[in-house]
Amino acid sequence: MRDINSLNKVLLIGRLGGKPELRYLPQTERAVARFTIATNEKYFNPSSNESDIRTEWHKVVAWGKLAEFCENYLTQGKQIYLEGKLRTRSWQDKEGNKRYTTEIEAQNIVLLGKREDQGKEDFYQEPEAAENTSDANSSADIEKEEDEDIPF
């Protein structure tokens, strides 16, 4: 049984800022894709007495077969539903300073929008992972969900 004392879950519906950048890690040949998603929020601006829209940009990273799915099916402006978790990583820059960034590690992606704009494989979900999945480089097998005809 899992200990449920905390939760790291991100749910977003937004549009892609650009085509995902896919690369393969040199030693493991594991695919990694990086892209951004924009979400909009309507709010009241008291200085102008009008409603405005605020756009928030989110950095997203996808691994393995999900990264390849992103490369094949995601394009700039495409609306998606994304489930994932927050990850913070660090590195040293050229001057030796320690830098940090927080990204969303994608786990499930659903393409949204008109059906004719999508291919047959418009949904991707990572399989249930083992309890110890904190390593972003884990090599869990990932399966694509097949599109099923729904009778209603």
PASE-452238 format. One record per residue (C-alpha): chain; x, y, z. Coordinates in steps of 0.05 Angstrom, whole numbers. Last residue first. Layout:
REM residues N
+-------+--------+--------+--------+
! chain !     px !     py !     pz !
+-------+--------+--------+--------+
!     A !      X !      Y !      Z !
...
+-------+--------+--------+--------+
This chain:
REM residues 152
+-------+--------+--------+--------+
! chain !     px !     py !     pz !
+-------+--------+--------+--------+
!     A !   -457 !    128 !   -565 !
!     A !   -424 !     64 !   -589 !
!     A !   -352 !     86 !   -573 !
!     A !   -303 !     64 !   -625 !
!     A !   -236 !     54 !   -592 !
!     A !   -172 !     93 !   -604 !
!     A !   -112 !     51 !   -583 !
!     A !    -75 !     72 !   -520 !
!     A !     -1 !     77 !   -530 !
!     A !     44 !     36 !   -484 !
!     A !    104 !     57 !   -443 !
!     A !    154 !      8 !   -414 !
!     A !    187 !     36 !   -352 !
!     A !    260 !     56 !   -363 !
!     A !    270 !    104 !   -306 !
!     A !    306 !    168 !   -326 !
!     A !    261 !    215 !   -287 !
!     A !    278 !    176 !   -224 !
!     A !    221 !    187 !   -174 !
!     A !    186 !    124 !   -199 !
!     A !    193 !     80 !   -137 !
!     A !    121 !     55 !   -129 !
!     A !    122 !     19 !   -196 !
!     A !     91 !     54 !   -255 !
!     A !     20 !     50 !   -281 !
!     A !     26 !     54 !   -356 !
!     A !     39 !    122 !   -387 !
!     A !    -20 !    149 !   -426 !
!     A !    -24 !    175 !   -496 !
!     A !    -86 !    197 !   -534 !
!     A !    -97 !    220 !   -605 !
!     A !    -72 !    158 !   -640 !
!     A !   -118 !    157 !   -701 !
!     A !    -95 !    224 !   -725 !
!     A !   -123 !    291 !   -706 !
!     A !   -147 !    353 !   -743 !
!     A !   -209 !    316 !   -767 !
!     A !   -230 !    305 !   -695 !
!     A !   -232 !    379 !   -679 !
!     A !   -195 !    401 !   -617 !
!     A !   -160 !    365 !   -561 !
!     A !   -100 !    318 !   -562 !
!     A !    -94 !    279 !   -497 !
!     A !    -27 !    274 !   -461 !
!     A !     -9 !    231 !   -401 !
!     A !     55 !    229 !   -359 !
!     A !     88 !    296 !   -373 !
!     A !    144 !    320 !   -327 !
!     A !    126 !    392 !   -314 !
!     A !    187 !    435 !   -306 !
!     A !    222 !    473 !   -251 !
!     A !    290 !    504 !   -265 !
!     A !    352 !    513 !   -223 !
!     A !    421 !    542 !   -234 !
!     A !    486 !    532 !   -196 !
!     A !    539 !    583 !   -217 !
!     A !    603 !    556 !   -248 !
!     A !    610 !    612 !   -299 !
!     A !    589 !    567 !   -356 !
!     A !    525 !    546 !   -319 !
!     A !    521 !    490 !   -268 !
!     A !    459 !    447 !   -266 !
!     A !    396 !    438 !   -225 !
!     A !    330 !    402 !   -232 !
!     A !    261 !    414 !   -205 !
!     A !    204 !    367 !   -225 !
!     A !    130 !    380 !   -222 !
!     A !     83 !    324 !   -241 !
!     A !     42 !    306 !   -302 !
!     A !    -25 !    307 !   -336 !
!     A !    -34 !    344 !   -401 !
!     A !    -96 !    363 !   -441 !
!     A !    -76 !    390 !   -509 !
!     A !    -92 !    447 !   -557 !
!     A !    -46 !    450 !   -618 !
!     A !    -18 !    520 !   -630 !
!     A !     50 !    494 !   -651 !
!     A !     49 !    420 !   -668 !
!     A !     44 !    357 !   -627 !
!     A !     33 !    289 !   -662 !
!     A !    100 !    258 !   -682 !
!     A !    148 !    293 !   -635 !
!     A !    100 !    287 !   -576 !
!     A !     90 !    213 !   -589 !
!     A !    167 !    205 !   -590 !
!     A !    171 !    240 !   -522 !
!     A !    116 !    194 !   -496 !
!     A !    156 !    135 !   -520 !
!     A !    214 !    154 !   -476 !
!     A !    210 !    218 !   -435 !
!     A !    169 !    282 !   -436 !
!     A !    190 !    351 !   -411 !
!     A !    144 !    411 !   -404 !
!     A !    158 !    485 !   -390 !
!     A !     95 !    524 !   -373 !
!     A !     77 !    593 !   -400 !
!     A !     22 !    634 !   -366 !
!     A !    -22 !    681 !   -405 !
!     A !    -65 !    733 !   -370 !
!     A !   -129 !    755 !   -404 !
!     A !   -162 !    821 !   -387 !
!     A !   -230 !    841 !   -361 !
!     A !   -245 !    915 !   -358 !
!     A !   -248 !    970 !   -306 !
!     A !   -182 !    996 !   -334 !
!     A !   -145 !   1003 !   -267 !
!     A !   -188 !    948 !   -234 !
!     A !   -165 !    894 !   -284 !
!     A !   -213 !    835 !   -277 !
!     A !   -184 !    767 !   -294 !
!     A !   -188 !    716 !   -349 !
!     A !   -135 !    661 !   -347 !
!     A !    -99 !    633 !   -407 !
!     A !    -52 !    573 !   -410 !
!     A !      8 !    568 !   -455 !
!     A !     46 !    503 !   -463 !
!     A !    121 !    497 !   -475 !
!     A !    163 !    441 !   -505 !
!     A !    218 !    391 !   -488 !
!     A !    224 !    320 !   -514 !
!     A !    269 !    266 !   -487 !
!     A !    284 !    199 !   -522 !
!     A !    328 !    147 !   -488 !
!     A !    390 !    129 !   -528 !
!     A !    421 !    107 !   -461 !
!     A !    491 !    137 !   -467 !
!     A !    478 !    195 !   -514 !
!     A !    409 !    217 !   -491 !
!     A !    363 !    224 !   -551 !
!     A !    334 !    289 !   -575 !
!     A !    265 !    316 !   -590 !
!     A !    247 !    390 !   -591 !
!     A !    171 !    396 !   -587 !
!     A !    139 !    440 !   -640 !
!     A !    121 !    508 !   -613 !
!     A !     82 !    546 !   -560 !
!     A !     33 !    489 !   -552 !
!     A !    -37 !    507 !   -530 !
!     A !    -69 !    495 !   -462 !
!     A !   -107 !    448 !   -416 !
!     A !    -66 !    432 !   -355 !
!     A !    -68 !    382 !   -297 !
!     A !     -7 !    377 !   -251 !
!     A !      0 !    326 !   -195 !
!     A !     50 !    320 !   -138 !
!     A !     11 !    293 !    -79 !
!     A !     30 !    283 !     -6 !
!     A !     17 !    239 !     53 !
!     A !     -9 !    181 !     12 !
!     A !     35 !    123 !     34 !
!     A !     25 !     69 !    -18 !
!     A !      0 !      0 !      0 !
+-------+--------+--------+--------+
